[in-house]
Amino acid sequence: MNPPDRFATDLPPLDPAIAAAVRQRWDAKTKPLGSLGQLEALALQVAQIQGREAPAIGSTHVFVFAADHGAARAGVSAYPQDVTWQMVMNFLAGGAAISVLARELGCSLSVVDAGVNHDFEPAPGLVDAKIAHGTASYLEAAAMSAGQCRAALAAGRALALESPADCLLLGEMGIGNTASASLLMHHLTGVALAECVGPGTGLDAAGVARKLELLERASRRHGLGRGDADALAVLATFGGFEIAMLAGCLIGAAQARKVVLVDGFIVGAAALVACRLAPGLERHLVFAHRSAEPAHRRLLAELGARPLLQLDMRLGEGSGAAVALPLLRLSLSLLANMATFESAQVSRAS
Amino acid sequence: MNPPDRFATDLPPLDPAIAAAVRQRWDAKTKPLGSLGQLEALALQVAQIQGREAPAIGSTHVFVFAADHGAARAGVSAYPQDVTWQMVMNFLAGGAAISVLARELGCSLSVVDAGVNHDFEPAPGLVDAKIAHGTASYLEAAAMSAGQCRAALAAGRALALESPADCLLLGEMGIGNTASASLLMHHLTGVALAECVGPGTGLDAAGVARKLELLERASRRHGLGRGDADALAVLATFGGFEIAMLAGCLIGAAQARKVVLVDGFIVGAAALVACRLAPGLERHLVFAHRSAEPAHRRLLAELGARPLLQLDMRLGEGSGAAVALPLLRLSLSLLANMATFESAQVSRAS
């Protein structure tokens, strides 16, 4: 497992003294011990990520990484490939789910063209980071070259480091990218491919069976290992440009001590790649939700992650990350603003 | 099962045509069918509750119903009874979890003195609806008289009908009220008492065993039925004034077509009582979260309810309802503001 050339993967330490201090702050608040459940664990994690006992979030930014997949034309998705660029236009016009959510939550939003098969005019909110007009099909060749893979990782990391926001919500758009995520999961965890493949945006049972057959062929074709496969090789072979850029962005965000909300199955697969490149990264990531895509449950278990929400969402775009943002904000506000037993003169448990 | 004297329990109809219209609106939005999961079901339910195809929420109000329990002095809680009035002061002073959450979410808040064992000075935000200085102990007698029970139900219903808010978050405070909720659940569902009893605010295993023994004695003492017991008799025998007022408030809110977010185990037990008094009520209620109190899972199943959140919270006060409010707001905003495939010129699934 080699880090990419000139791509630092070291992570800042998570200080146990900060965790202990936050635990003590929570336990002094006017409530039964531990009774805010996951909200207590969340504020504690954010404190460790930020390296301070009083965690807080200023501005929050949404990055939606978009790219096309060569394999999409082989029938691994319920939607035609053109939907990728059409949805990019919808994000920018403000009509997509993530656009509505970002507005409602007061977040800024950029759409990153990581490799969409379309030529966009420059537009406010659109970041041109195009590696190519979509990947090659892994049914025929590696999806991308090693150089393209490194470039995508580095571009994602740079976006995280350069963003002025201290909290990032990461999402994606790319017809065919559930299939790509399934292949990444299979090769990096060793979980049987049939358990990694699902309906994505809405294939029926016959569609899922056909997709599984195609992906089994692709998996055999490249002869990569299972479970302990080289993460960069797997990413270059099966990845999308948006997934590689997401992986870089996740690493960069952790390095910059930013809080990141990880969306669903596809961003989860990018997180898996990133955790293989930067071991321990999972403790720097906040897993927003468990999607309805069946393999996501197992993927989260492989990462030792407990998501905040289970709402049967399966939309992508960062929508699950956005819906979890209020929980993050409320947990930090509770830690900052609740009274203590002493200050409120409330009796403790006998 | 007789409704209380002069206490109307009829509910407005839920129009299936409205559900169909909202389903159609969701399916035209730029997203895979059903991919917003529970958020789609939530907006649809709110539309039916409100009786309109375009559901919306204006102002939201939090009611925290507080009361004391005669049985609390027998050792059914980890906290002394004085904590009830001390926490009322903390709610009013702004230091409790629900105070912080209400501020953060832009909700107004009232604390309703349904029967706290303390004499409060009048204060902004405090509603004096005191039935008595706490209930009698069900270990010795019925907790309240039939007249007190009817008065509490009517007072809660009146508060819902008179509130100018169109969305209500309901919570409670009352040392010993987890025990009361367990007894209500046992007698109204038939679930074994051992499965209805848990640690509440934080009893250890020995404390839970002692609590169960006390509650078994109380249950035997009154000789009420199991499962099909008369809801008013059960409520009067084991209830708290805050639980009775909550039950009335839930019924009143549904009658006024207000959206109600139901908090955890204790408000859940009040909802169970209210559903027995007003059959079908459960479809008018939004269940906010599943608490860490073990019996809450079974209670929700008895009501056929799927909660929005499972965050291991067990604080009460309405804190779980408050944390779920952003999900409700976001679901309504998505339905109102997302583009359609037509308006955004996005291709549909093939």
Interface residues (C-beta under 8 A of the other chain):
Chain A: K29 T30 K31 P32 L33 S35 L36 G37 Q38 L39 A78 Y79 P80 D82 V83 Q86 M87 M89 N90 A93 G94 G95 A96 A97 V100 L101 R103 E104 L105 T201 G202 A292 L308 L309 Q310 L311 D312 M313 R314 L315 S319 A322 V323 P326 L327 R329 L330 S333 L334 N337 M338 A339 S343 A344 Q345 V346 S347 R348 A349 S350
Chain B: K29 T30 K31 P32 L33 G34 S35 L36 G37 Q38 L39 A78 Y79 P80 D82 V83 Q86 M87 M89 N90 A93 G94 G95 A96 A97 V100 L101 R103 E104 L105 T201 G202 A292 L308 L309 Q310 L311 D312 M313 R314 L315 S319 A322 V323 P326 L327 R329 L330 S333 L334 N337 M338 A339 S343 A344 Q345 V346 S347 R348 A349 S350
